[in-house]
């Protein structure tokens, strides 16, 4: 699938309702470290097709994107947040090499598997 853009209009569908681990990369065009990390992020995404979904959110594109980032606790760019069934399971702040990014992605895949096993359907407890 590759890397796709996400914003408030498609956040629910693409991130909250995703049944696959989703990494959202918070960036903007005035961030020099983002400009260095973006091609690495795009390149690495190809190797994780079917395992992880890769999304980008430009925090300076509009007010809603800024509010989304702020509400999620994003304090600086670049930041990557990992979501499991709409819940944040990890966050990485700052530039990283391709090797470090791959290690982080592999670690998050492990967390994602654990997340699914530890989740409980609360409907079974409703009387």
Beta strands, then each sheet from edge to edge (+ up, - down):
strand 1: 3-5
strand 2: 21-27
strand 3: 52-58
strand 4: 79-84
strand 5: 87-93
sheet 1: 1+ 3+ 2+ 4- 5+
end
